[in-house]
């Protein structure tokens, strides 16, 4: 099952009952908030990051057609250290944890869908960890470009550079070569 099919299944299930518009640079979620909602990015883009002393560390992006969630908070019902901030004006549809769990518990097929989503998230996290362990900026860039080419169309270079743990100048050189 592809991520497009999963997202369409969730949308068709009418889980996303409310909508919110977040202006550029505004926050959908801030540090130490508990946020158990699931968001579908209808339009726009967001970044998910954590503060490391005085430095932002971007760990993920969400853009049109993606589902985002503060997964640690969603699973534990506890506050998270993550921020979710709009990079540009963004419209999201919102599903509550209660509605989401009622949906996945309503059939074996939906439970399998949830298992697939969790497995996919684990695999994405493993790929992200590999990216961070690779020393070569070129190799990190090429891995992310291959895995997520749309990222480079949706997200400004300064944020991608942060995500890749390199300077914007290094990213610019890699994109030109």
C-alpha positions as CSV (number, residue, x, y, z in Angstrom):
1,X,0.0,0.0,0.0
2,X,1.4,3.4,-0.9
3,X,1.4,6.5,1.3
4,X,-1.0,8.1,-1.3
5,X,-3.5,5.3,-0.8
6,X,-3.2,5.5,3.0
7,X,-3.8,9.2,3.0
8,X,-6.8,8.8,0.6
9,X,-8.2,6.1,2.9
10,X,-7.9,8.4,5.9
11,X,-9.5,11.3,4.1
12,X,-12.3,9.2,2.7
13,X,-13.0,8.0,6.3
14,X,-14.0,11.6,7.1
15,X,-11.6,11.7,10.1
16,X,-10.4,15.2,9.4
17,X,-13.4,17.1,10.6
18,X,-12.0,20.5,11.4
19,X,-9.7,22.8,9.5
20,X,-7.1,25.5,10.6
21,X,-5.0,28.0,8.7
22,X,-1.6,28.8,10.1
23,X,0.1,32.0,9.0
24,X,3.7,32.0,7.9
25,X,6.0,31.6,10.9
26,X,3.1,30.9,13.3
27,X,3.2,27.7,15.4
28,X,0.8,24.8,15.1
29,X,2.5,23.3,18.2
30,X,5.1,24.5,20.6
31,X,7.5,22.9,23.1
32,X,6.0,21.3,26.2
33,X,2.5,21.2,24.8
34,X,0.6,17.9,24.6
35,X,-0.8,17.6,21.0
36,X,-2.5,14.3,20.1
37,X,-4.1,15.5,16.9
38,X,-3.3,14.1,13.4
39,X,-2.9,16.8,10.7
40,X,-3.4,16.5,7.0
41,X,-1.5,19.4,5.2
42,X,-4.0,20.5,2.6
43,X,-1.9,23.4,1.4
44,X,1.4,25.0,2.4
45,X,4.4,23.6,4.4
46,X,5.6,23.1,8.0
47,X,8.8,22.2,9.7
48,X,9.1,20.1,12.8
49,X,12.1,20.9,14.9
50,X,13.6,20.8,18.4
51,X,15.8,23.4,20.1
52,X,19.4,22.2,20.9
53,X,20.7,24.9,23.3
54,X,20.2,27.9,21.0
55,X,20.1,26.1,17.8
56,X,17.1,24.7,15.9
57,X,17.4,21.1,14.7
58,X,14.9,20.3,12.0
59,X,13.9,16.7,12.0
60,X,11.0,16.6,9.5
61,X,8.9,18.6,7.1
62,X,5.3,18.4,6.0
63,X,3.9,19.8,2.8
64,X,0.8,19.6,0.7
65,X,-0.6,16.0,0.8
66,X,1.4,14.9,3.9
67,X,0.1,13.8,7.2
68,X,2.0,15.1,10.2
69,X,1.7,14.4,13.9
70,X,3.8,15.1,17.1
71,X,4.1,11.3,17.4
72,X,5.7,11.2,20.8
73,X,2.9,13.3,22.3
74,X,0.2,11.4,20.3
75,X,1.4,8.0,21.6
76,X,2.1,9.0,25.2
77,X,-0.4,11.8,25.8
78,X,2.4,13.8,27.3
79,X,4.1,17.1,26.4
80,X,6.6,17.0,23.6
81,X,9.8,19.0,23.0
82,X,9.0,19.5,19.4
83,X,7.8,22.6,17.6
84,X,5.6,22.5,14.5
85,X,5.9,25.8,12.6
86,X,4.4,27.0,9.3
87,X,7.1,27.8,6.7
88,X,4.4,29.6,4.6
89,X,0.7,30.0,5.0
90,X,-0.6,26.5,5.6
91,X,-4.0,25.0,5.8
92,X,-4.4,21.8,7.7
93,X,-7.3,19.4,8.4
94,X,-7.4,18.0,11.9
95,X,-8.3,14.5,13.2
96,X,-8.6,13.9,16.9
97,X,-6.8,11.0,18.5
98,X,-10.2,9.7,19.7
99,X,-11.6,9.7,16.2
100,X,-8.4,8.2,14.8
101,X,-8.4,5.3,17.2
102,X,-12.1,4.7,16.8
103,X,-11.4,4.4,13.0
104,X,-8.5,2.0,13.3
105,X,-10.3,-0.2,15.8
106,X,-13.4,-0.4,13.6
107,X,-12.1,-3.1,11.3
108,X,-9.2,-5.5,10.8
109,X,-8.4,-3.7,7.5
110,X,-8.1,-0.3,9.4
111,X,-5.9,-2.0,12.0
112,X,-3.6,-3.3,9.3
113,X,-3.5,0.2,7.9
114,X,-2.4,1.6,11.3
115,X,0.3,-1.2,11.5
116,X,1.5,-0.2,8.0
117,X,1.6,3.5,9.0
118,X,3.7,2.7,12.1
119,X,6.1,0.4,10.2
120,X,6.5,3.1,7.5
121,X,7.3,5.7,10.2
122,X,9.9,3.4,11.8
123,X,11.6,2.9,8.4
124,X,11.6,6.6,7.8
125,X,13.2,7.2,11.1
126,X,15.9,4.6,10.4
127,X,16.6,6.4,7.1
128,X,16.8,9.7,8.9
129,X,19.3,8.2,11.4
130,X,21.4,6.9,8.6
131,X,21.4,10.3,7.0
132,X,22.7,11.9,10.2
133,X,25.4,9.3,10.6
134,X,26.8,9.8,7.1
135,X,29.7,12.2,7.1
136,X,29.7,13.3,3.5
137,X,27.3,16.3,2.8
138,X,27.1,15.1,-0.8
139,X,25.9,11.6,0.2
140,X,23.4,13.1,2.7
141,X,22.1,15.4,-0.1
142,X,21.9,12.6,-2.7
143,X,20.0,10.2,-0.3
144,X,17.4,12.8,0.6
145,X,17.0,14.0,-3.0
146,X,16.4,10.4,-4.1
147,X,14.0,9.7,-1.3
148,X,12.1,13.0,-1.4
149,X,12.6,15.0,-4.6
150,X,9.5,17.0,-3.9
151,X,11.1,18.4,-0.8
152,X,13.4,20.5,-2.9
153,X,10.4,22.1,-4.7
154,X,8.4,22.8,-1.5
155,X,10.9,23.8,1.1
156,X,13.4,26.8,1.1
157,X,17.0,25.8,1.0
158,X,17.9,27.3,4.4
159,X,15.6,24.8,6.1
160,X,16.8,21.9,3.9
161,X,20.4,22.8,4.8
162,X,19.5,22.7,8.5
163,X,17.8,19.4,8.1
164,X,20.8,18.0,6.3
165,X,23.2,19.5,8.9
166,X,25.1,21.6,6.4
167,X,25.5,25.3,5.6
168,X,23.1,26.8,3.0
169,X,26.2,27.5,0.9
170,X,27.2,23.9,0.9
171,X,23.7,22.9,-0.2
172,X,23.8,25.4,-3.0
173,X,27.1,24.1,-4.3
174,X,25.8,20.5,-4.2
175,X,22.6,21.4,-6.0
176,X,24.6,23.1,-8.8
177,X,27.1,20.2,-9.3
